[in-house]
Amino acid sequence: MWGRAAWPVPPGVWAVGNGSFRWTSGSAVLVWKDGQLVDQLSFFRNVVHASDVNSSGVVILTGHTFPAASRWQAGVYTTLRGWQGEH
């Protein structure tokens, strides 16, 4: 049986989680700070995963929606480019 537990979160800590939609294909990335939900990034018909988040709340995303890894910060997406000649 599943239960719910509150874990202590130190102040200023960012966290991300990956999920999917039950009735439609797609995914969601949840962004928390200090144990509170800050944002939900929804991608309908696409699978996107949060790879990491730094202490400033910048999230690194990967998935078929982006041509490469992407960075999300305060609602703005930026594609991260690889070395010249890499695909």
N, C-alpha and C positions, 0 to 999 in steps of 0.2 A: 504494500500500500504506500502510495506517495503522500508525503506531508510537506508542509511549508515551514521553513525556518528562517529566522532573521539572522544574518551574519553581520558582525560589526565591520563597518567599512571606515577606514581612516579618512579624515577630511582631505578633500582635493583629489581623490582617486577617481579616474575615469575607467569605464569598463564597456565592452561591446559584446553582443551576443547575436547569433544567427538563428533564423527561424524560417518557416515556410507557411504559406497559406493553405488552409485545409480544403477549401472548396474550389479554389482556382489555382492554376499553376503560377508560381511566383515565389518571391522570398522577401524577407524583412531583415533589416539590421537594426538592432536596438542599441541605443547609446545611453549610458547612465553616468551620472557624476554624483558623488557623495551618497550613493544608494538610491538616487531618485532618477526616474526616466527623464531624459533630456530631449530625445528625438527618436522618431521611428522613420527609417528610410525604407520605403516600399518600392519593390520592383515587380510589377505585374508581368507575367509570362517570361520572366528572366530569373536566373539563379545568380545571386550575388552574395559574396561572403565578406565579412569583415576579417581582415588578417591581423590587424593590430590597431592600437590607439595609444597616443603619447600623452604626456602630462598636460598638454595644451588642448586636448580634445580633438586632435587631427586624427582621422580614421583612414586607414589604408584598406581599399576594397579591391577584390578580384572577382572576375566572372565574365560571362559571355557578353554582357551589356557594354563593357568597355573594351577597346582594342588592346589595352594593356592594363596594368594595375592603375588604380585611380586613387586620388586623395580627396577626402571630403572634409571641409572645414566650414562650419557655420552656414550650411546650405549651398556651398559652392563646390562643384566637382572639377578637378583638374586631372587630365590624363598624365601619367608619369611615363616618360619616354625612356627607352633603353639606350644602350650604346649604339653609335652609328653603325648601320648595317645589320643590326639584330631585329628580329620580327617577334 
